[in-house]
Amino acid sequence: MNLRQLRYVVATADHGTMTSAAQALYVAQPALSRAVRELERELGVELFARSGRGVVLTAVGEQVVRQARVALDAIDAIEGLSVSRANGRGAELRIATTSSLEPELTGRLIPRFARDQPAVRVRVIRCDGREHVASAIRSGRADLALTDLPVPGDLAAHPFEQREVVLISPPTLKLREPVPLTALDGMRLVLPGRGSARRAEIDAMLERIGASPVPAVESDERGSWLGWVRAGMGSLLWYRNQIEDTEGLAVRSFMPPLTKMIGLVHAHRQLPPVARDFLAFAKEASRG
């Protein structure tokens, strides 16, 4: 077992397909698939099961990914203790974000930035919710963060993009289009695990509109959520622009619309030059 295998397994769990995971990690898909299979053979267990065009975690797979995240977070923390700014390989940009917004960085912003700044090394630090993102910025582990807004006043925020939150359901569930928010009352939902930052946000939103859905599945493994919806287990609240494959899904807007603003965040201190460059680039990208 090695760190590369753990990173590949976690990425596959997050993205729901090995193809998307490989693209996010900038590796060949066959190499990623081979590493995952090797780890399964070493452990003597099946980590993923096929679901439509993607994969979902098995029960033991969820346990392995949970522990893998702990191990990888520890490695990132150790590396963060001795960040080199001038080691002959170019500057390093450290960006914190959540698993739900990481595809925005790895699939859209970072590749475009890298074309203009090929010498810059970019390290993405995944955090569990806005609170941990803010902690990474305050502690100096990250230079910038891409996260949901608003954030506490001790951090500087730059709005980047407004996202629509939609309802993703099995096609057999008959609902109006757009869906009234009150329809969430009593609806079976696939939800993040209790105690997570994302779950707290959803619970607060549901409380504001007076809706009490029925938790069908509670799990923090984002890569499995759409598979559970396709299996008819429940509906899901998610960002419209992060749904890559709508086959076997019904995607509906809400009335009134549900939106979330995301933005780039940093501490109220002078940014490293490479972070200032990325911030300027992202602002320009948000306008075009």
C-alpha positions in Angstrom: 0.0 0.0 0.0 1.3 3.5 -0.8 0.1 7.1 -0.8 -0.5 7.1 -4.6 -3.0 4.3 -4.2 -4.7 6.0 -1.4 -5.0 9.3 -3.4 -6.4 7.4 -6.4 -9.0 5.6 -4.3 -10.1 8.8 -2.5 -10.3 10.7 -5.8 -12.4 7.9 -7.4 -14.8 8.0 -4.4 -15.1 11.8 -4.7 -15.7 11.9 -8.5 -17.8 8.8 -8.9 -16.0 7.6 -12.0 -12.3 6.5 -12.6 -12.2 8.6 -15.7 -13.2 11.8 -13.8 -10.8 11.0 -11.0 -7.9 10.5 -13.5 -8.6 13.8 -15.1 -8.7 15.6 -11.8 -5.3 14.1 -10.8 -3.8 14.5 -14.3 -3.0 10.8 -14.7 -3.9 8.2 -17.3 -7.2 6.4 -16.5 -5.7 2.9 -17.0 -2.9 3.7 -14.5 -5.4 4.9 -11.9 -7.6 1.8 -12.5 -4.6 -0.5 -12.2 -3.5 1.1 -8.9 -7.0 0.8 -7.4 -7.2 -2.9 -8.4 -3.7 -3.5 -6.9 -4.9 -2.0 -3.6 -8.0 -4.2 -3.7 -5.9 -7.3 -4.2 -3.5 -6.3 -1.4 -6.4 -5.7 1.0 -8.4 -8.7 -0.2 -11.6 -6.7 -0.5 -13.7 -5.0 -3.1 -13.7 -1.2 -2.6 -16.0 -0.2 -5.5 -19.1 -1.6 -7.1 -20.3 -0.6 -10.6 -23.4 1.6 -10.7 -24.6 2.7 -14.2 -21.7 4.5 -15.8 -19.8 5.1 -12.5 -18.8 3.3 -9.3 -20.0 3.5 -5.8 -18.2 2.5 -2.6 -18.9 -0.8 -0.9 -19.4 -0.9 2.8 -15.7 -1.7 3.4 -14.7 0.8 0.8 -16.3 3.6 2.8 -14.3 2.5 5.8 -11.1 2.4 3.8 -11.7 5.9 2.2 -12.5 7.4 5.6 -9.1 6.2 7.0 -7.3 7.2 3.8 -8.5 10.7 4.2 -7.1 10.9 7.7 -3.7 9.6 6.5 -3.6 12.0 3.5 -4.6 15.0 5.6 -1.7 14.1 8.0 0.7 13.9 5.1 -0.5 17.3 3.8 -0.1 18.8 7.3 3.5 17.5 7.6 4.4 18.9 4.1 2.9 22.2 5.1 5.4 22.6 7.9 8.2 23.1 5.5 6.9 24.8 2.4 9.8 26.0 0.2 9.2 29.1 -1.8 12.3 29.2 -3.8 13.8 25.7 -4.4 14.6 26.0 -8.1 11.3 24.4 -9.2 9.2 27.6 -9.1 6.8 29.0 -6.5 4.1 27.0 -4.8 0.5 28.0 -4.6 -1.6 26.3 -1.9 -5.3 26.5 -2.3 -7.8 25.1 0.2 -11.3 24.0 -0.8 -14.0 21.5 0.0 -14.6 18.2 -1.9 -17.7 19.6 -3.5 -15.8 22.6 -5.0 -12.5 20.8 -5.8 -13.7 19.9 -9.4 -14.0 23.7 -10.1 -10.3 24.1 -9.3 -8.9 20.9 -10.8 -11.1 20.8 -13.9 -11.4 24.5 -14.8 -9.2 27.1 -13.0 -5.9 25.3 -12.3 -5.4 24.0 -15.9 -6.0 27.4 -17.4 -3.8 29.1 -14.8 -1.0 26.5 -15.4 -0.9 27.4 -19.1 0.1 30.9 -18.3 2.3 30.0 -15.2 3.9 26.6 -16.1 6.6 26.9 -13.4 4.1 27.2 -10.6 3.4 24.2 -8.5 -0.2 24.0 -7.2 -1.2 22.1 -4.1 -4.9 21.6 -3.4 -5.8 21.1 0.3 -9.1 19.4 0.7 -11.1 20.5 3.8 -14.4 19.3 5.4 -16.5 22.4 5.2 -16.1 26.1 5.4 -14.9 26.0 9.0 -11.9 23.9 8.1 -11.2 26.0 5.0 -11.1 29.1 7.2 -8.8 27.3 9.7 -6.4 26.4 6.8 -6.2 30.1 5.8 -5.8 31.4 9.3 -3.1 28.9 10.2 -1.1 29.7 7.0 -1.5 26.1 5.6 -3.2 27.7 2.5 -2.6 31.0 0.7 -6.1 31.1 -0.9 -9.3 29.1 -0.6 -12.3 28.5 -2.9 -15.4 28.1 -0.7 -19.0 29.0 -0.2 -19.7 32.5 1.0 -20.1 34.2 3.4 -17.1 33.7 5.6 -16.1 35.3 8.9 -15.2 38.9 8.9 -11.5 38.3 9.7 -11.1 36.9 6.2 -11.1 38.7 2.9 -13.6 37.4 0.4 -13.9 37.9 -3.4 -17.2 36.6 -4.9 -16.4 34.3 -7.9 -19.6 32.7 -9.1 -23.2 32.1 -8.1 -24.3 28.5 -8.3 -27.8 27.1 -8.6 -28.8 24.3 -6.2 -31.2 21.8 -7.8 -33.1 18.7 -6.8 -31.8 15.5 -8.4 -34.3 12.7 -8.2 -35.1 9.2 -9.6 -37.1 9.7 -12.8 -40.0 7.8 -11.2 -40.6 10.6 -8.7 -43.3 12.8 -10.1 -42.9 16.5 -9.1 -43.8 19.9 -10.5 -41.2 21.8 -12.5 -39.9 24.0 -10.9 -40.2 22.3 -7.5 -41.7 24.3 -4.6 -39.4 24.3 -1.6 -42.3 23.0 0.5 -42.2 19.7 -1.5 -39.0 18.8 0.4 -41.2 18.2 3.5 -41.4 14.4 4.0 -39.2 13.7 0.9 -36.6 11.0 1.1 -33.2 12.6 0.7 -29.6 11.4 0.3 -27.8 13.6 2.8 -24.2 14.3 4.1 -23.4 12.6 7.3 -24.5 14.1 10.6 -22.0 16.4 12.1 -20.5 17.5 8.8 -20.4 21.1 7.8 -22.4 20.5 4.6 -25.1 18.7 6.6 -25.3 21.6 9.1 -25.9 24.0 6.2 -28.6 21.8 4.6 -30.3 21.3 8.0 -30.3 25.1 8.6 -31.8 25.7 5.2 -34.5 23.1 5.7 -35.3 24.6 9.1 -35.7 28.1 7.5 -38.3 26.8 5.0 -40.0 24.6 7.5 -39.3 21.3 5.7 -38.6 18.0 7.5 -37.4 15.5 4.9 -36.7 11.8 5.6 -33.0 10.8 5.6 -32.8 7.9 3.1 -29.0 7.7 3.2 -26.5 9.6 5.3 -22.9 9.5 4.0 -20.0 11.9 3.3 -18.9 9.9 0.3 -19.9 12.3 -2.4 -18.9 10.0 -5.2 -21.7 7.6 -4.2 -24.6 10.0 -4.0 -25.7 10.0 -7.6 -25.5 6.2 -7.6 -27.9 6.0 -4.7 -30.3 8.4 -6.5 -30.2 6.3 -9.6 -31.0 3.3 -7.5 -34.2 5.0 -6.3 -33.1 5.4 -2.7 -33.8 9.1 -2.5 -33.3 12.6 -4.0 -30.3 14.9 -3.6 -29.7 18.7 -3.3 -26.7 19.5 -5.4 -25.1 22.2 -7.7 -26.4 22.0 -11.3 -23.1 22.6 -12.9 -21.5 19.7 -11.2 -23.8 17.0 -12.7 -21.7 15.5 -15.4 -24.1 12.6 -16.4 -27.8 13.1 -16.1 -28.7 9.6 -17.4 -31.2 8.0 -15.0 -31.8 11.2 -13.2 -34.4 14.0 -13.1 -32.9 17.4 -12.5 -35.3 20.2 -11.4 -34.9 23.8 -10.3 -36.6 25.1 -7.2 -39.2 27.9 -6.8 -38.1 30.3 -5.5 -34.6 29.5 -6.9 -31.9 28.2 -4.5 -28.5 29.7 -5.1 -25.1 29.7 -3.4 -22.3 32.2 -4.0 -18.8 30.8 -4.0 -15.7 32.9 -3.8 -11.9 33.1 -3.2 -10.9 33.8 0.3 -7.6 34.8 2.0 -6.3 36.3 5.2 -6.0 40.1 5.7 -2.3 40.0 5.1 0.0 40.5 2.1 -0.4 37.6 -0.3 2.6 35.9 -2.0 3.1 37.0 -5.6 1.8 33.7 -7.0 -1.4 34.0 -4.9 -2.0 37.5 -6.1 -1.5 36.3 -9.7 -4.1 33.5 -9.2 -6.6 35.9 -7.6 -6.3 38.3 -10.5 -6.6 35.4 -13.0 -9.7 34.0 -11.2 -11.4 37.4 -11.1 -10.9 37.8 -14.9 -12.2 34.2 -15.4 -15.3 35.0 -13.5 -16.1 37.8 -15.9 -15.6 35.8 -19.0 
